Amino acid sequence: MAQRAKVADVYADYGNRYPPEQYELLKEVTHWTAGDVEREKQLRAEHVNPSSTLGQALASSWTCLNLLLLKTLPRIACLLPWMLEKTVDVQQHFNDLELRIRNYAVTVLAAMLA
């Protein structure tokens, strides 16, 4: 799915080891329809070569994470100006709220003192 979306993909190899009877039990109790289960079988039959694979070793995980970041950062970099703009917008909004609250507080205090 990630490769079809043209984003970095990582295969979690450690999550693929389970007894077959547990998978059969999962299919019996799932909310999936028979069509969903069949589609999942077809997807499993497709052979996909992952860009990176996570195994049990922590070193492998760190190497894979670094590869993922190197692939993903250029895509995120184009969002940085937008993210900065939104951050400034939020700061301005809260500054405006603070000034309004302060003005109301001064007005209420002046009315109470009068």
C-alpha positions as CSV (number, residue, x, y, z in Angstrom):
1,M,0.0,0.0,0.0
2,A,2.8,2.4,0.9
3,Q,4.6,1.7,-2.4
4,R,1.4,2.3,-4.3
5,A,1.1,5.7,-2.5
6,K,4.8,6.4,-3.4
7,V,5.9,6.8,0.3
8,A,8.6,5.0,2.2
9,D,7.7,1.5,3.1
10,V,8.9,-0.8,5.9
11,Y,8.0,-4.5,6.3
12,A,7.6,-5.6,9.9
13,D,9.0,-9.2,9.5
14,Y,8.7,-9.9,13.3
15,G,4.9,-9.6,13.1
16,N,4.5,-12.4,10.5
17,R,5.2,-15.3,12.7
18,Y,2.1,-16.9,14.2
19,P,0.6,-20.4,14.3
20,P,-1.8,-21.1,11.4
21,E,-4.6,-22.2,13.8
22,Q,-4.5,-18.7,15.4
23,Y,-5.1,-17.2,12.0
24,E,-8.1,-19.5,11.4
25,L,-9.5,-18.4,14.8
26,L,-9.0,-14.8,13.9
27,K,-11.0,-15.3,10.6
28,E,-13.8,-16.9,12.6
29,V,-14.2,-14.1,15.1
30,T,-13.5,-11.1,12.8
31,H,-16.0,-8.5,11.8
32,W,-14.7,-8.8,8.2
33,T,-17.1,-10.2,5.6
34,A,-16.2,-13.3,3.6
35,G,-15.3,-10.9,0.7
36,D,-12.8,-9.0,3.0
37,V,-11.1,-12.2,4.0
38,E,-10.9,-13.3,0.4
39,R,-9.4,-10.0,-0.6
40,E,-6.9,-10.2,2.2
41,K,-5.8,-13.7,0.9
42,Q,-5.3,-12.2,-2.6
43,L,-3.2,-9.4,-1.2
44,R,-1.1,-11.9,0.7
45,A,-0.5,-13.8,-2.5
46,E,1.0,-10.7,-4.2
47,H,4.8,-10.6,-3.8
48,V,6.0,-7.2,-2.7
49,N,9.7,-6.4,-2.3
50,P,9.8,-4.0,0.7
51,S,12.3,-1.2,0.6
52,S,13.3,-2.0,4.2
53,T,12.5,-4.8,6.6
54,L,12.3,-4.6,10.4
55,G,13.6,-7.7,12.1
56,Q,14.0,-8.5,15.8
57,A,17.4,-6.9,16.1
58,L,17.4,-3.3,17.4
59,A,20.3,-2.4,15.1
60,S,18.3,-3.5,12.1
61,S,15.4,-1.3,13.4
62,W,17.6,1.7,13.8
63,T,19.1,1.3,10.3
64,C,15.6,0.9,8.8
65,L,14.4,4.0,10.7
66,N,17.3,6.0,9.4
67,L,16.5,4.9,5.8
68,L,12.9,5.8,6.3
69,L,13.7,9.2,7.6
70,L,16.1,9.9,4.7
71,K,13.3,8.9,2.2
72,T,10.6,10.9,4.0
73,L,12.3,14.1,5.0
74,P,12.3,15.6,1.5
75,R,8.6,15.1,1.3
76,I,8.1,16.7,4.7
77,A,10.4,19.7,3.9
78,C,7.9,21.1,1.4
79,L,5.4,21.3,4.2
80,L,7.6,23.3,6.5
81,P,6.6,26.8,5.2
82,W,2.9,25.9,5.7
83,M,3.5,24.5,9.1
84,L,5.4,27.7,10.1
85,E,2.6,29.8,8.8
86,K,0.0,27.8,10.8
87,T,2.1,28.0,13.9
88,V,2.3,31.8,13.7
89,D,-1.5,31.9,13.1
90,V,-2.1,29.9,16.3
91,Q,0.3,32.1,18.3
92,Q,-1.5,35.3,17.0
93,H,-4.9,33.8,17.9
94,F,-3.9,33.0,21.5
95,N,-2.2,36.4,21.8
96,D,-5.4,38.1,20.7
97,L,-7.4,36.0,23.2
98,E,-5.0,37.0,26.0
99,L,-5.4,40.7,25.1
100,R,-9.2,40.4,25.1
101,I,-9.3,38.7,28.5
102,R,-7.0,41.3,29.9
103,N,-9.2,44.1,28.6
104,Y,-12.3,42.5,30.1
105,A,-10.5,42.0,33.4
106,V,-9.4,45.7,33.5
107,T,-13.0,46.8,32.7
108,V,-14.5,44.6,35.4
109,L,-11.9,45.7,37.9
110,A,-12.5,49.4,37.1
111,A,-16.3,48.9,37.4
112,M,-15.9,47.2,40.8
113,L,-13.6,49.9,42.1
114,A,-16.0,52.6,40.9
